[in-house]
Amino acid sequence: MKLSFWEIAEAVQAENNWKQWEDFFVTGVEFDSRIIKSGNLFVPLAGNADGHRFVRKAQENGAAAAFWGSIEEAPKDLPILQVKDTLTAMQQLSVYYLKKMAPSVIGITGSNGKTTTKDMVDAVLAQKFRTYKTQGNYNNDIGLPYTILHMPEDTEKVILEMGMDHAGEISFLSKLAQPDVAAITMIGEAHIEYLGSRQGIAAAKMEIVDGLKSDGLLLVPNEEPLLEPMIKERSQTIKTFGWNSDAVYQGTVSEAGKEYTDFTITGFKEPFRIPVPGSYNVTNALVAVGIGQWFGLSEKEIAKGLAELVVTKNRTEWLKAANGADILSDVYNANPTAMKLVLDNFRVMAGNGKRLAVLGDMLELGPESKDMHRSVGEFLNPQEISEVFLYGEEMRSLYDDLKERYKEHAHHYKKEEKAQLIQALQEEFAPQDMVVLKGSNGMGLAEVVAALQTES
């Protein structure tokens, strides 16, 4: 980003006499004083600590200017833009910068698969365009404008992940970004505690159309009946993806490996490969195919982009344990639908040893949480997955259901018993085995993965 100080002042309607400073160029925006670089604008946000307290640190690190929304007196020796609310000002600035640079905007949401789909769309569009995408999980009211303001000036396509916990949040992000293309990966149960039902979740995800351009494209899963009444009589082009014959993009898995999935699409001549496992990742890839076609890419260009995919770290990935066993790590987030999809693929993967599953609590599922955890049991069979390690209080209900079927091969650990879980796993699995780990990020299963990769 490169904008002049006066230009920024006008974009955010700064309230002070900002013309007392000569105009100069600002070369970036940061809200963390520790990573400020020379020429940056510092945005002090409210958090665990008031960001205004760190303005001197930002200045020492090279901040050229700062927003100011505190009742405390602003520094006299730093160009300041007085605003009512610093976060609102950053959001306003991102809208201004987005309109000035005018890339095509792709918005992606869904209960699962947002980040992988974002990575796939980026890999495809990068075959023909200069792209920029949400980094990490910067997908909320702070992260999305921050992403936009970090977009290089020559960006032609920006891919924005849109996350939410509550109703109204995606609507806000969509209206801010005004996407040309929007996609919903799936409707699961994530955040059902706040939204009441899967129907409430579907309605919250559909908020992505609130800012979608009237001549834009909306991609939705065709196996989701909750979305059907919500997409009728919309002015935008609607395209569906999935496994059914009535999907515009109908995928068929032709070969599934531990580290890749081959698939075809009805009506396409080109075969496709993605360097990640799981049929659920094929549906994510179908979104990328649809968006690639929308922007004029050939089948060969789309296939090449998908084959070159590099996924964001901590999503589904194969790792090696210290003893040589295979680890399928998917520990960033979880809801029942996503956990079942992972287990459904894992339980039939070819291997020389045993298959083991480590499942952590799925958080924010509300009053039906225990039933939802129990429902995962339909994808757990001792003949397919021989050992199950359940971690967390909510997983107790699944353990109670499994202990008769699994006998001594089902284990339960409380959240404070992570060390015991790690020890049991290290003692149990052999070099030829494979283990899948899945749970909500708040359960800290990434620590278990790291421990399994370390010599005990």
Rosetta blueprint (number, residue, H / E / L):
1 M L
2 K L
3 L E
4 S E
5 F H
6 W H
7 E H
8 I H
9 A H
10 E H
11 A H
12 V L
13 Q L
14 A L
15 E L
16 N L
17 N L
18 W H
19 K H
20 Q H
21 W L
22 E L
23 D L
24 F L
25 F E
26 V E
27 T L
28 G L
29 V E
30 E E
31 F L
32 D L
33 S H
34 R H
35 I H
36 I L
37 K L
38 S L
39 G L
40 N L
41 L E
42 F E
43 V L
44 P L
45 L L
46 A L
47 G L
48 N L
49 A L
50 D L
51 G H
52 H H
53 R H
54 F H
55 V H
56 R H
57 K H
58 A H
59 Q H
60 E H
61 N L
62 G L
63 A L
64 A L
65 A E
66 A E
67 F E
68 W E
69 G L
70 S L
71 I L
72 E L
73 E L
74 A L
75 P L
76 K L
77 D L
78 L L
79 P L
80 I E
81 L E
82 Q E
83 V L
84 K L
85 D L
86 T H
87 L H
88 T H
89 A H
90 M H
91 Q H
92 Q H
93 L H
94 S H
95 V H
96 Y H
97 Y H
98 L H
99 K H
100 K H
101 M H
102 A L
103 P L
104 S E
105 V E
106 I E
107 G E
108 I E
109 T E
110 G L
111 S L
112 N L
113 G L
114 K H
115 T H
116 T H
117 T H
118 K H
119 D H
120 M H
121 V H
122 D H
123 A H
124 V H
125 L H
126 A L
127 Q L
128 K L
129 F L
130 R L
131 T E
132 Y E
133 K E
134 T L
135 Q L
136 G L
137 N L
138 Y L
139 N L
140 N L
141 D L
142 I L
143 G H
144 L H
145 P H
146 Y H
147 T H
148 I H
149 L H
150 H L
151 M L
152 P L
153 E L
154 D L
155 T L
156 E L
157 K E
158 V E
159 I E
160 L E
161 E E
162 M L
163 G L
164 M L
165 D L
166 H L
167 A L
168 G L
169 E H
170 I H
171 S H
172 F H
173 L H
174 S H
175 K H
176 L H
177 A H
178 Q L
179 P L
180 D L
181 V E
182 A E
183 A E
184 I E
185 T L
186 M L
187 I L
188 G L
189 E L
190 A L
191 H L
192 I H
193 E H
194 Y H
195 L H
196 G L
197 S L
198 R H
199 Q H
200 G H
201 I H
202 A H
203 A H
204 A H
205 K H
206 M H
207 E H
208 I H
209 V H
210 D H
211 G L
212 L L
213 K L
214 S L
215 D L
216 G L
217 L E
218 L E
219 L E
220 V E
221 P E
222 N L
223 E L
224 E L
225 P H
226 L H
227 L H
228 E H
229 P H
230 M H
231 I H
232 K L
233 E L
234 R L
235 S L
236 Q L
237 T E
238 I E
239 K E
240 T E
241 F E
242 G E
243 W L
244 N L
245 S L
246 D L
247 A L
248 V L
249 Y E
250 Q E
251 G E
252 T E
253 V E
254 S E
255 E E
256 A E
257 G L
258 K L
259 E L
260 Y L
261 T E
262 D E
263 F E
264 T E
265 I E
266 T L
267 G L
268 F L
269 K L
270 E L
271 P L
272 F E
273 R E
274 I E
275 P L
276 V L
277 P L
278 G L
279 S H
280 Y H
281 N H
282 V H
283 T H
284 N H
285 A H
286 L H
287 V H
288 A H
289 V H
290 G H
291 I H
292 G H
293 Q H
294 W H
295 F L
296 G L
297 L L
298 S L
299 E H
300 K H
301 E H
302 I H
303 A H
304 K H
305 G H
306 L H
307 A H
308 E L
309 L L
310 V L
311 V L
312 T L
313 K L
314 N L
315 R L
316 T L
317 E E
318 W E
319 L E
320 K E
321 A L
322 A L
323 N L
324 G L
325 A L
326 D E
327 I E
328 L E
329 S E
330 D E
331 V L
332 Y L
333 N L
334 A L
335 N L
336 P H
337 T H
338 A H
339 M H
340 K H
341 L H
342 V H
343 L H
344 D H
345 N H
346 F H
347 R L
348 V L
349 M L
350 A L
351 G L
352 N L
353 G L
354 K L
355 R E
356 L E
357 A E
358 V E
359 L E
360 G E
361 D L
362 M L
363 L L
364 E L
365 L L
366 G H
367 P H
368 E H
369 S H
370 K H
371 D H
372 M H
373 H H
374 R H
375 S H
376 V H
377 G H
378 E H
379 F H
380 L L
381 N L
382 P L
383 Q L
384 E L
385 I L
386 S L
387 E E
388 V E
389 F E
390 L E
391 Y E
392 G L
393 E L
394 E L
395 M L
396 R H
397 S H
398 L H
399 Y H
400 D H
401 D H
402 L H
403 K H
404 E H
405 R H
406 Y H
407 K H
408 E H
409 H H
410 A E
411 H E
412 H E
413 Y E
414 K L
415 K H
416 E H
417 E H
418 K H
419 A H
420 Q H
421 L H
422 I H
423 Q H
424 A H
425 L H
426 Q H
427 E H
428 E H
429 F L
430 A L
431 P L
432 Q L
433 D L
434 M E
435 V E
436 V E
437 L E
438 K E
439 G L
440 S L
441 N H
442 G H
443 M H
444 G L
445 L H
446 A H
447 E H
448 V H
449 V H
450 A H
451 A H
452 L H
453 Q L
454 T L
455 E L
456 S L
